[in-house]
Amino acid sequence: MNKVRWGIIGVGDVCEVKSAPAMQLVENSELVAVMRRSGHLAEDYARRHNVPRWYDDADALINDPDINAIYIATPPDGHLPYTLKAAAAGKPVYVEKPMARTYNECQQMIAACEHAKVPLLVAYYRRYLPNFLQVKQWLEQKKIGDVRQVNVRLVQAANPQVLHNIDKPWRVDPQIAGGGYFYDLASHQLDLLDFLIGPIINVSGFRANQAGLYQAEDSVVASWQFKNGVLGSGNWCFCAAQSEERDLIQIIGSEGQIEFPVFGSGQVTLKQLKHKPQLVEFDLPKHIQQPLIDAVVKQLLTGSACNSTGDSAARTNWVMQQIV
């Protein structure tokens, strides 16, 4: 392989700006074909994004001889079956997050790719964004001393679509998504903590459906222990008053703390003893997955390791499953 020639299964919203355009910008990478079950939508995407071919059949795309890597951008219920097919065809897999609906599905995906000897990589792109790399550097430099605890808080008002019963998003259907907005959003936060602090080995939690707007949980609390002994807690609510919305992670150390949001803003704040707080704001890439996709392409072409793997992503699914 001297060039990664991508085929995408499921060109929905995530492929408009966040991911797929980067596949046409990264060196030694090109987007060859896209697929969607509604053929006219696949054709429309291909036309607007200058993609040579489109399909309405995933098997046809997977078996296209010009394609040597598969990006699975469907909702989570499609991740396992399409990964199995791509692996059987001998093609590396890059799959959207969360990796699957359950930890067991993650394990099946890992086993299939290991058997086929193809890489399995997952779109937890925050591992490669500059704001979080800054946090990682501060932690490695012990800017806040030894890490003691981590606190996660994500509070949102109910989605208006859900509130008014208009086209309820698949993200709140556990049969499709595995859970609700907790699976969709907390997965980013928990994977990021896996990257920054290390694997979580003990975890417990409570879930509730308090507003009754859909089947999935809308309020979650949890506590956990990282492998290195750091303790953590999390509070997620997706049915709160709009005035109470919050997005914050605090990493508390023996000599200060680091604070940052996970969604939207590129701000990170370092608070040290006897120093004024240091706020650093980073410009985030237009195509937010581009740094990760660059790392994926480099792994496929040169063997250099990308750190968002099936193994690391499965750990996040295990944590979420233990919580809910």
N, C-alpha and C positions, 0 to 999 in steps of 0.2 A: 504494500500500500504506500503510494507516494503522494496521495491526495485523498482527503476524506470526502466522499460523495454521499451526501445525506438524502435519505427519504424520510418524510414525516408522516406519521399516522395521527390524524386528528388535528387539523389546522384551525383551531378555535381562537379565542381571544388572546391566549398566551403567546400565540405565534405572530400576532400582528406587529408588536413592537419589542416585547421582552426578549424573545429567544431567536426565532427563525431568521430574522434579518441579519443577525450576527453571524449566522452560518455562511452568509454570502460575503462577509467582511473579513473574517479571520483568515489569516494566511494559510494556504494549502487546504482550503475548505470550500465546498460549493454545495448548493441546494439543488438537487437533481429533480426531485418529484415530491408531490404532496398527495395525501389521500384524505377523503372525508366520505362518510357513507352517503351523504347528499352530494351527488356528483356535481351539481351546478354550483355548490358552495366551494368545492375543491377547485373547479374550473375558474371561478371568480377570484379565488385567492392566487392561483397560479398566474392569472392575467395581471392582477394588480402588483404582484411582487416579482414579476419576470422570472418565474420558475418554468423550466422547459416542459415538464409533464405533470399530469394530474391523474388520479385514479379514484374510483369509488369502491374499490375492493382492496382490502389490506393485503391479502395473499399475493395479489398481482404486484403490489409495490414491494413487498418483502422479497419477492423472487425476481425482481428486475435486476438483470446482471450488471447494470451500470451503477447500482447502489451498493455501497459497501459498509454503511452504518445506518442504524435505524434510531430515530428519535420518536418516542411514544409520548404524545402530548394529549392523550385522551383523559377523561375523568378516571379516577383510580380503579374502577371496576374493569377497565380494559388493560391495565398494566400487566397483570399476570398472563392472560392468554396471548397477548401480542409479544410479550417477552419470550414465552415458550416458542412461539413460531419463529421469531427472529433468531433465537439461539439455534434452533434446529436448522436454520438456513446458514448458520455459520457467520452471522453478522453481529458486530458489537452493538450494544444497546445503551442508549441514553434515555432515561425515563423521567417523567415529571414527578414532583412530590405531591403529597406523601407517596412513598414508594409503592404502597399497595393498601388495601383495605385492612389487612390483618398481618400480624407478624408471621403467621404460617404461610401466607401468600408470598411474603418477602423471602422466606426460606426456600420456597419452591423456585422462585426466580433466580436466586443465588445458585442453587444446585444445578439448574438447567444451563446457566451460563458457564459454570465451572466444568460441567460435563462436556460442553461444546468448545471449551477453551476460548471463550470470547469475553471481553471486558463488559462489566455491568456498572454503569455510572448513573448518578441521580442528580437532579437539577436543584440541589440546595446551594444556590448561587451566592448566598451571603458569605460563604466561606472565602470568597475571592474579592469581596468588595473592600475598598480602601479604608472605610471607617472601622470595619470590624478587624481588618488586619492591623490597624493602629491599636485597637484594644488588645489584640493578641500580643503585640510588641510591648505594650506597657506592662502586661502581666508577666511576660518573660523577663523584662527588665526589673521586675519587682517594684514598680513605681508605687504600689499600694501595700508593699510588704507581702506577707503570706495571705493568701485568699482564705477567708473564713466562711462566708455565706454568699448565696446568690438569691435575689428576690426578683420575681417576674410578675408584672401586672399588665394585663390587657383588658380594657373595658370599652365596650362599644354599645351604641344604641342598636335596636333591632333594625335590620335591613328593611327599607320601605317596601321593597317587593314582597317580602315575607309578611310584613305588618298588614299590608292591604290584600294579601292572598293573590298576588299577581305573578304568574310564572315563577313559582318557587324555585330557587336555584338548586341545581343538583348537589351543591355543597352541603345542604341540610338533609339530604336523603342518605341514611346510613347504608342502604343497599348499594348505592353507587359510590359514595365517598368514604365509607367506613365509619363515619361519625358526622359531626356537624362542623361549624366554623372552628371548633377546637382542633379538629384534625387538619383543617385547611391552614390555619394560621399558627397555632401553637407548635406545629411540626417545624416551622422555620425557626422558632425561638429555641426549641429543645435541641434541634440539630446544631444550631449555632453554639449553644452551651457545650455540646459534645466536642465541638471544635476548639472552643476557648478554654474550657476547664478540664474536659475528659469525659469518659463514659460514666453514665449513671448506672449504679449496680443495685440499689434498693429504692423502691418508690411505692407510695400509696396515695390514694386520693378519693375524692367524692365527686359525684356528678349529679346534676338535677336538670329537669326540664321545668323551669319556673314560669315562663310566659305562655307555654302551650301553643306556640305558633307553628311548630313542626315536630316531627318525631324525634329528632336528635337532641342531645344535651345542649343547653344554652348557658349553663353555669357550672364551672369546674374549679375545684381547689385541690392542691397536691403538695406533698413534701417528699424530699428525696435525699439520697446520699451519693456523691460522686465516688469513684474508685479511689481517689486520692484523699478522701476523708472530708472534703468540703461539703457543707450542707446547703440545701436549696428549698425554696418554696415558690408556689405559683398560684395566681388568682386570675381566672378568666371569666368574664361575664359578657354575653352578647345580647343582653336585653335590659340594659341600664338606661338611665336618663342621659340624654345627649350631653348635658352639662358636666357629666362625670366621666366622659371618655378619657382614656389614658393609655399610653403605650410606653412602658419603661422597664428596663432591666437595670438593676443595681448589683454590682459586684463589690462586696464589702471585704476590705483587707485589714491587716493589723496596723497599717499606717495610712489609711485613706480609703477612697472608694472610686469606682468608675461607673458612670451612668450613661445610658444611651437608649434611644428608641430603636425598634427593629424595623418598623415600616415607615416608608416615606422619607424622612429626614436623614441626612448624612452626618448629624451632629454626634459628637462624643465629648464627655466632660470628665476631666481628671481632677479629683479633689484629694489633696495631700495635706498632711499635718504641717502647719506653719507656712503654707503657701496659699496664694489666691487660687480659686478654681480656674482651671485651664480648659476653655471651650474651643474645640477644633471642629470645623465644618468642612466636609468633603463634597465635591461635586460627584454625583453618581452617574454611571454610564447611561446614555440614552437607551441602549439595548442592554438591560440590566444583567442579562445572563452572559454577555460577551466575554468577560474575564474567565468565567468558568468554562465556557465553550472553547475558548483558546486553550485552556489546560486539558480539556478532553481531547482536542485535536492533537495536541503535542503528545499525549499518552498514546493515542492510536498510531501515530506516525513514528515516534522515537522511543516509546517505552517509559518516558518520564512520568512519575506517578501523579495522578490527579487524586486529591484527598476526599472527594465526595463519591464514595463507592457504595455498592450494594450492601456491604457489611456495615458501614457507618450509618447508612440510611435505615437499615433494618433495626439498629439499636433504637432509633427514634420511634419507630413503630412499636417496638416492645415497650418502651416507656409509656407511650400514650395508651396502649392497651392495658397496662397495669393500672393506670390512673382511672380509666373509665370502666 
